[in-house]
């Protein structure tokens, strides 16, 4: 990594970053909501086409318990998929980093997973594991997580310069010592990048999987049910819950990265 390039945690902790990372997005968000409200009211757009932010807010306050319950249901599935997918991706990358033949063998499989349509995978898994089980949703989330974590981790493992490996051999370091002293620290930023990307994908995949069956519950089911009953403001309220859930996952991944990189010096 270039010495002049700061990571996201370093930029978030940098002096004067509060305005850039907190205040500016809030101001922009409020301005966009005001514009949204003004356009809908000014042009007399019907609610079934685009509800106003105030209508959506009323639905949020009136159905807060249901939104929280749906967020918990979707969040649990996304979390399980994120953890399982991340472990599989990291383990697979470590094996591929040690044995190139493994990377050659699994490369087509990784490419296939990257383009696999979730809309086709979810119904198949519901048939395999039962429509009354959450297993299918968790597997869908895990599959979506594996690819970015695997690719980023493998890329990080291959960033170690030969001179550093040679230096460790000169000091008679064992393979395990080389891994912990050179390889893993070098790969860490790439691993966390993969986890940040995967955190959002896990939520999105869990939501999409809910559209195609499974137990009643979760934000995806609530969105489709509200839209089917023409209660579009309520559907947008559940969409808001999904946005918050995605932000929670992303911020949690960022917080973990900041914790493990807190001792890195800021350029």
Phi, psi and omega in degrees: 000137183295144181291342182263001181254118180271142176285169180300314176301321180294321178291324180292328181268355184293154180298134180078011183279346182301318180295315184291322188264343184237300188293312183300313178297324179295316179298315178298317180297316178297319179297318180294320178295320177296319177296317178302310180299317182294319181294315182296314180291319184293322181263002178062038181288133182292152183295327182290345176270301177216110176288155180280158176302327179292320176298317179296319180297321177297320178293325178296312181292325181284335184237032184299318180299317180293322179294318179296316179298316178295322179295321179295316181297311179293321182296322179296314178297318179295321181294315178298315178297322180295315181294311181295313180297321179294317179297316179296317181295316181292315179298316179297322179293321179297316179296317180293329178289331180274316181243107181298331181297326178294319178298319179297322183288316186273350181305314177297325179294318178297318178297322179293319178296326183294329183254004181292124180284125180296327180299335177268329183287318185300310180300324179296317180292326176297323178293323183286316188255352179102139182285350180262008182248150177274357186303317183299319181294322180292322178293318179301315179296320180295318180298320179293332183279324188305314189297305181296325179292316180298309185296314181292319179295315179298320177297318179295320180296336181264009179272351181294128181285143180304326181296327179289321177295319179297321180296319179294324178292323178299323178277009178059036178286141178286169179299322179293318178295323177296321180297313184282332184270330186236304190295307183295315177300324179291323183279342187307311180301325179289322177298314181292328174298316177298321180292323178295316177296317183292329181300319178287321179297325180298316179293314181299316181294319178297321178296312182297321180298332180288340181290340191248022176128195180093182182299152176287130184135157182100156184291323181299314178297319181294322178297312182294321180294318180293318179293322180295330178268012177065019175266078189287329177297320177292321177300317177294329177296319176290327174298319176301318177299321178294322178297315179298318179298317178298320178294323178298315179296316181295316180294325177295317177297320178293321179295320177297318179297318179296325180294316184279346179246017185292340181267359179285140181284140179273130181299000000 
